[in-house]
């Protein structure tokens, strides 16, 4: 649940054509940096920008700042993402592989501290569309293919609890001054979150779940519906935003996706989201998802007896719903931190409370 940002304000301005660049295309844009003061003074572009462009520029203030370039003369739209060089190398390798296997946007070029990615004419799914049967089936297919990737990264599943422990350390050091933040934060601390996380870790360590390459942030805002494909049966969706992708437990990725059915981030009044836990997938919907998933990922699944197929799906039901607890806990901690540091207009503390409320509600339902 990383994309909580409303549509950024468009900052328009017409700029002269950029000069033809030599190899590696070093171009200085210091006159644009007032839009993004934390970015380096020099933005690097690839040399295939043969004739430059006129365009609009908007600045999206996320944890990793983003600049998007639009209206290119050859009709290919791209954006530049600037971040730490080491992280960029790893993410660019991942991005290139996903693009080559048609699981993400195309990659046009990489360079120090940035890359050029395809801008895909599309729109993001709505929360309600996640449960539309045809879309639901294709998402299951995309997730299965994603999980089947063999990526050149550390395959130890350290990401989930390693990140949660880091978040927990930060949360325990936070202080708030606003009254409603103080009240909610005090309530969260009363849950004895470190002990609760230890209990969750013990539960999940006793829950078998294959380690696969996971997206880790499967929500409607990270699934695009491609323009012109709306009425087709297949290949109308594309996954995006691989910021959190890593080797992780299968149950977390699917459980996180199920949790996102219950949150709508398009609400235009504070806290800018709506929670409806009744929209969590029913057992029938989950079993349908598992059927699609296992047909794609489990060799010989279709040849198993109905009883054996049912057993595998029931096992996944337990696995995924237990790991859904981790989704609530993970994004709950993340949102407490955002309540302290983010300048985005969003009710992060309220969202954290909603995630922890859902955590305890699901825990009670699962009787764990």
N, C-alpha and C positions, 0 to 999 in steps of 0.2 A: 504494500500500500504506500508506494512512494510518491505517486502522482496526485498530490492533493491541491495542486496549483490551479486556480481558475485561469481562463484564457488571458495571457499576458496583454498588457496594454501595448498597442502597436505604436512604435515610434517611427514615424515616416520621415524620409529625407532623401532627396535625390542627390546622388554623388556622381562626379565625373567618371568616365571610364578609367579603369585601372590600367596602368601601363603594361605592355607585354612583358612578361617576366622571362628570365633566363632559367636554367635548370634549377629545380627545386622551388622556383618562383617565390622569392622573398619579397614581400610587399609590406610597406609600412602604412599602418592605419592609425597613427597616433591621434589623428583628428577625430576618430570615432570613439576613443576610449572613454569619453565622458559618459557613455552609455553603460560601460562596464569597467569601473575603475580598478577592480581587483584583477582584471585580466592583464597579461603581458602587453606591452606597447606594440609589439609586432605580431600580427596575425599572418600565418603562413598559408598560402594558397598553392594548389598544384598548377603546373604549367599548361594544363589543357584549357585553362581559362584564356583562350586564344584572343578573344576580342573584348575581354572585360564584361562588365554588366552594369546596368542601372537597376537599382532595387530598393526595397524597403528593408529596414533592419529592426528587429525587436529583441529585447533583452529579457530573458526569463531567469529570475533570481532564485536558482535552486541551490542545493548543497554543492553541486558542480554546475558552475554557471554555463549558460548555453547562448550561443549566437546563431541565429538562423538566417540564411541567405536565400532570397526568393527572386523570381522573375529573371532567371538566367536566359540569355538569348537563344540557347540551343534547347530550351524547354526542359532541361533536367534541373530539378530543384534539389538543393542539398542543405545541410547545416554543418557548422563546425562546433565541435565539443572540445573545450580546453580543460585540462585537468593535469594531475601529476603525471610526469613522463613514464614512470614505471607502471602505474596503473593503466596508462594509455596503451603501452605496448601489449600487455596481457589482454586488455579488452579488445584491441584491434585484431589480435590473432583470433580471438573468439568470434568477433564480428565477421571476419573474413570467412571463417569456416561455416558459420551459420548462413551467410549470404550465398556461399558457393552451393550449399545444400538447400537453398531456397526456403530457409526458415527465418530469414530476416531481410531487411533492405540491402540493396547492393552496396558494395564498398568501392569507391572510385579512387581513393588514394589515401595514404597515410604519410605523416611527416612529423617532425618534432613537436610535441604538445598539441597535436590535432589530427583530424582525419576528415575526409569528405565522404559523406554518406548520401545515399539516394533519399530524396524526399518523395514519399509515396502518396499520390492523390487518394485520399481516403477520409474516413472519420472513425473516431473511437466508438466502440460499442457502448450501449447504455447498460446499466445494471440489469434491467429486466430482460435484455436480449441474451444474457448468459444462459437462461433457461429455455430459450426457444429451441425446439427439438433439432432442427437442421444445424443451427449454429452450435448448439451444445455438442452434437456429434463431431463436428469438424474441430472444435476445440479439443475434444478428447483425442482425436487423431493427431493434432499438432503437438499436444503434450506428450503423447506416446513417442512420436518421432524425436522430439527434443530429448526425452529421457534415453533414447537409443543412441545418442551421439557419443562418440569416443573422442574426448578432448584432451589436448596435451597439457593438462593441469594436474595438480596434486589431487589424488582421488580419495584421500582420507576425509571423512565427513566431519571436519572440524569447524566448518563455517557457522552452523546453527548455534551451538552453545558457546563457541568462541566469541561470536558477536554478541550474544545475549549477556555473557559475563562482562564484556566490555561496556555494554549499555548499562548493566546493573551498577557497575562501579561509578559510572557517570551520574546515574540517577541518585545514588545515595549521597553524592556530594552537592547536589543542587539545593538552592534556596530560592524561595519565591517571596515577593512582597505584595502582589495583588491579592486582595481578600479571597476572591473565588478560586484563584490558583492555590492559595494556602490551604483553603478548606478541602479541596479535592486532593491535593498532594498529601495532606495529613491522613485522609481516608485511605489513600493507596498505601502509605507506609504502615498503616495499622494492619494490613494484610500480611505483614512479615514476608515481603517479596523474596528475599534471599532464601529463606527456608522453603517457600512455595516453589521456587525455581529448582532447588535441590530435589524436592519431591517429584516435580515434573520430569526432571532428568532421569531419575530412577525408573519412573514409569516407562519412559520412552526407550531406555536402554534394555528393558525387558520386553519390548514390542518389536518383533522382527519387521524390518523395512529395508528393501534393497537400496544400496547407494547408487545413485544415477546422476547424470548431469541435469541439474534443476534450474529452472528460471528463477524461482524463489520470490517472484512478485507478480504472480498471475492474477490480474484484475482487469476489469473492463477497459480501463484507460490504457492498458498495455496490449490490447488486442484491436487491430485495425480491420475495418470492413472496407475492402478495396472498391474504389469508384468503378462503376460499370459491371461489378460482379455481384451486385446485391441480390439478383434473382437467379443466380446459378446455384447448383447443388454442392459444388466442391471448389476448393482453392479460392475462396472469397475472403479468407482471413489471413492476417500476418501478425506474428508476435513481434513486439518491439521492447526496448528498454531492458537491456541485459546487465544493468548496473550491479545487481545482486546475484547474478548467475554464478553457480559453482557446483561442485559435487556435493550432494546432500542426500538426505533420506527422501525416498520417493513419497512417503506419507505426508511430509511437510508441504511439498509442492501442490499435491492434489488437495490436501486439507485446507491450505491457504486459499486455493481457488474456490472451494466450497464456501469458506467464510466470506469471501467477497460478494457472494450473492446477497448478503444482508446489509450492504452499505451502499448508499447512493451519495456520491460526492458532487452532484450538480445542484444541490439545494442552494438558493441564492440569498438566504438569510442566515445569520449566525445560529449555530456553529458551522454552517456550510456543509453539513452532511445530515443524512437521515439514516437511522438504524431500524431495521425490521428483522428480528431474529426468526420470525415465522417464515421468511423466505429461504432459510437454509434448506439445501436440497433434501427432499424426502428420501426414505430408504429406497423406494422404487427408482427414483432418479439416480441415486448413487449407484445402485446395482446395475442400472443401464450403462452408466459411465464405465464401471469396472468391466462389464462385458465387452464394450468397445475397446477398452484399453488392453485387456488380456488377449483378445483376438489378434491385436497388432503386435503385442510384445512377448507373448508366451508361446513359444514354439509348440505346436501340437495341441493347443488349447481346444480347437474345434473338434478334435478327435476324442477328447475325454468324455467320460460319461456325464450325464446331467448332474449326478450327485457330486462328482469330483469338481465340475465347473462351479457348482454352487458353493462348495467348500472354499475354493480359492477366492470367490467373491466375498464370502462372509469374512474370511481372514482379512481381505483388504478393507472391509467395512470397519473392522476393529482398528486396524492400523491407521487408516486415514483420519478417523475421528479422534483418535488419541493425539495424532500429530496436529490436528486442527487446534488443539489446546495450545500447542507451541506457537502457532500463528498468532493467536490472540495475545499471548504473553510477549512475543517478539515485538509486534507492532505497538503494543501497549507501552513497553519500555521506550521504544523509538519515539513515540509521540510525546511522552513526558519530556524527553530531551528537546524535541522541537518546540514545545511550549515555552522553553527557556530561551532558545537561540534563534528561532525562525522569525523573520519579519513578514512572512506571508500571512494574509488575512484568512485565518482558519482557526477553528476551535480545537487546537491540538490537545489541550488538557481534557476537554470534553470527550474528544475521540479516545484518548487513553482510558478514561473512565468507562466508555462504552465497550472497549475491547476487554478490559478486565472484568466488567460485569458479564460479558458474554463468555469469558473464560470460566468463571465460577458457575454460570448457568449450565454450560456444556459439561463441566466436570461433574456436577450433580446428576445430570441426565445419564452420563456414562457410568456413574457409580464407581469412580476411581479416586 
